[in-house]
Amino acid sequence: MQADLTAADADELVASLTAVLAKSLRALGKAGQPNEASRLAATGWSVLRHRHPREAEKINGTMHYLARLPGSPTSSELAQADSHSTTEN
């Protein structure tokens, strides 16, 4: 059984998934993997930024949180990860 999503339902779904992603990324960072969490956050932000700017801003806040954790990558490392993720898709 497949239900058609309305635009409002799709937006709600993206918002809910973004909240789960942000929480998961913070947990990954706290668990000692801030580098991987930051790379995933940069990819998520890149995916969301044009069509879902509000959710992209939430991921941006998560990236700022992750950047303050010990072992976080530099901004140039994140930019490089983002450029690789957009060319691979």
Residue frames relative to the residue before (quaternion, step in Angstrom):
aa qw qx qy qz dx dy dz
M 1.0000 0.0000 0.0000 0.0000 0.00 0.00 0.00
Q 0.0546 -0.8000 0.5974 -0.0097 3.57 -0.71 1.07
A 0.1844 -0.7756 0.5966 0.0920 3.55 -0.84 1.01
D 0.4135 -0.6859 0.5386 0.2616 3.54 -1.04 0.79
L 0.3300 -0.7470 0.5483 0.1802 3.55 -0.90 0.97
T 0.3542 -0.6807 0.5898 0.2518 3.54 -1.04 0.76
A 0.6731 -0.4719 0.3616 0.4398 3.58 -1.25 0.22
A 0.6497 0.5143 -0.3170 0.4613 3.59 0.98 -0.83
D 0.6458 0.5097 -0.3186 0.4709 3.59 1.00 -0.81
A 0.6486 0.5168 -0.3125 0.4633 3.57 0.98 -0.84
D 0.6499 0.5073 -0.3162 0.4693 3.59 0.97 -0.82
E 0.6448 0.5137 -0.3135 0.4713 3.58 1.01 -0.81
L 0.6352 0.5288 -0.3156 0.4660 3.55 1.04 -0.80
V 0.6579 0.4971 -0.3067 0.4755 3.59 0.91 -0.90
A 0.6445 0.5180 -0.3213 0.4615 3.60 0.96 -0.83
S 0.6670 0.4995 -0.2997 0.4645 3.59 0.94 -0.87
L 0.6745 0.4842 -0.2939 0.4735 3.57 0.92 -0.88
T 0.6181 0.5371 -0.3435 0.4599 3.59 1.07 -0.68
A 0.6337 0.5239 -0.3272 0.4657 3.59 1.01 -0.79
V 0.6502 0.4965 -0.3087 0.4853 3.58 0.99 -0.83
L 0.6400 0.5248 -0.3230 0.4589 3.59 0.96 -0.86
A 0.6686 0.5043 -0.3084 0.4512 3.60 0.84 -0.96
K 0.6601 0.4997 -0.3064 0.4697 3.58 0.93 -0.88
S 0.6586 0.5120 -0.3011 0.4621 3.58 0.98 -0.85
L 0.6512 0.5164 -0.3122 0.4602 3.57 0.98 -0.83
R 0.6379 0.5104 -0.3244 0.4767 3.59 1.01 -0.78
A 0.6521 0.5089 -0.3150 0.4654 3.58 0.97 -0.85
L 0.6370 0.5207 -0.3208 0.4692 3.58 0.99 -0.82
G 0.6529 0.5105 -0.3079 0.4673 3.57 0.97 -0.84
K 0.6715 0.4922 -0.2883 0.4730 3.59 0.93 -0.89
A 0.6631 0.5080 -0.2955 0.4636 3.58 1.15 -0.62
G 0.6637 -0.5423 0.2956 0.4221 3.58 1.24 0.28
Q 0.6576 0.4844 -0.3128 0.4848 3.58 1.24 0.26
P 0.1001 0.8380 -0.5325 0.0644 3.63 0.79 0.91
N 0.5918 0.5748 -0.3676 0.4293 3.57 1.12 -0.60
E 0.6928 0.4559 -0.2712 0.4886 3.59 0.82 -1.00
A 0.6351 0.5278 -0.3282 0.4587 3.59 0.98 -0.83
S 0.6631 0.5051 -0.3052 0.4605 3.59 0.96 -0.82
R 0.6395 0.5157 -0.3250 0.4686 3.59 0.99 -0.77
L 0.6624 0.4905 -0.2992 0.4807 3.58 0.96 -0.86
A 0.6321 0.5279 -0.3272 0.4635 3.58 1.03 -0.79
A 0.6453 0.5171 -0.3245 0.4592 3.59 0.95 -0.83
T 0.6448 0.5040 -0.3173 0.4791 3.57 1.01 -0.77
G 0.6510 0.5152 -0.3110 0.4626 3.58 0.95 -0.86
W 0.6382 0.5199 -0.3218 0.4678 3.56 0.96 -0.85
S 0.6512 0.5278 -0.3118 0.4474 3.58 0.94 -0.90
V 0.6571 0.5080 -0.3034 0.4670 3.59 1.00 -0.81
L 0.7504 0.4408 -0.2126 0.4443 3.58 0.93 -0.91
R 0.5565 0.7124 -0.3684 0.2170 3.57 0.99 -0.86
H 0.7387 0.4225 -0.2583 0.4573 3.64 0.88 -0.73
R 0.7903 0.3351 -0.1699 0.4840 3.57 0.78 -0.99
H 0.7854 0.1824 -0.0897 0.5847 3.60 1.21 -0.47
P 0.0526 -0.8628 0.5019 0.0285 3.60 0.60 1.11
R 0.6078 0.5513 -0.3682 0.4371 3.63 1.03 -0.63
E 0.6821 0.4643 -0.2824 0.4892 3.57 0.94 -0.86
A 0.6008 0.5470 -0.3542 0.4630 3.59 1.08 -0.69
E 0.6359 0.5267 -0.3257 0.4606 3.57 1.05 -0.75
K 0.6176 0.5270 -0.3446 0.4713 3.61 1.07 -0.64
I 0.6560 0.4838 -0.3101 0.4893 3.58 0.99 -0.78
N 0.5881 0.5593 -0.3604 0.4599 3.59 1.11 -0.65
G 0.6443 0.5114 -0.3124 0.4752 3.59 0.98 -0.82
T 0.6328 0.5194 -0.3208 0.4764 3.55 1.06 -0.75
M 0.6355 0.5191 -0.3332 0.4643 3.59 1.00 -0.77
H 0.6322 0.5179 -0.3366 0.4678 3.60 1.02 -0.73
Y 0.6215 0.5280 -0.3307 0.4750 3.58 1.03 -0.78
L 0.6863 0.4946 -0.2792 0.4543 3.57 0.84 -1.01
A 0.6232 0.5653 -0.3388 0.4210 3.59 1.05 -0.74
R 0.6673 0.4971 -0.3023 0.4650 3.59 1.15 -0.49
L 0.5716 0.5964 -0.3881 0.4085 3.60 1.22 -0.18
P 0.5664 -0.5867 0.4439 0.3713 3.59 -1.09 0.63
G 0.7998 0.2938 -0.2291 0.4707 3.56 -1.01 0.85
S 0.4280 0.7125 -0.4594 0.3132 3.58 1.26 0.18
P 0.5157 -0.6446 0.4622 0.3239 3.59 -1.11 0.63
T 0.5496 -0.5898 0.4706 0.3586 3.54 -1.26 0.33
S 0.6567 -0.5152 0.3625 0.4147 3.59 -1.22 0.31
S 0.6335 0.5196 -0.3509 0.4534 3.62 1.02 -0.61
E 0.6176 0.5240 -0.3456 0.4738 3.60 1.09 -0.62
L 0.6471 0.5075 -0.3162 0.4730 3.59 1.03 -0.77
A 0.6393 0.5218 -0.3289 0.4591 3.58 0.97 -0.81
Q 0.6410 0.5126 -0.3201 0.4731 3.56 1.01 -0.79
A 0.6456 0.5095 -0.3223 0.4687 3.62 0.97 -0.81
D 0.6464 0.5177 -0.3165 0.4626 3.59 1.00 -0.81
S 0.6685 0.4949 -0.3180 0.4551 3.60 0.91 -0.82
H 0.6331 0.5138 -0.3324 0.4740 3.59 1.08 -0.65
S 0.6750 0.5061 -0.3146 0.4350 3.60 0.90 -0.85
T 0.6863 0.4769 -0.3010 0.4593 3.59 1.00 -0.67
T 0.6670 0.4739 -0.3162 0.4801 3.59 1.13 -0.46
E 0.6330 0.5387 -0.3336 0.4449 3.60 1.18 -0.44
N 0.6691 0.5236 -0.3029 0.4318 3.63 1.11 -0.54
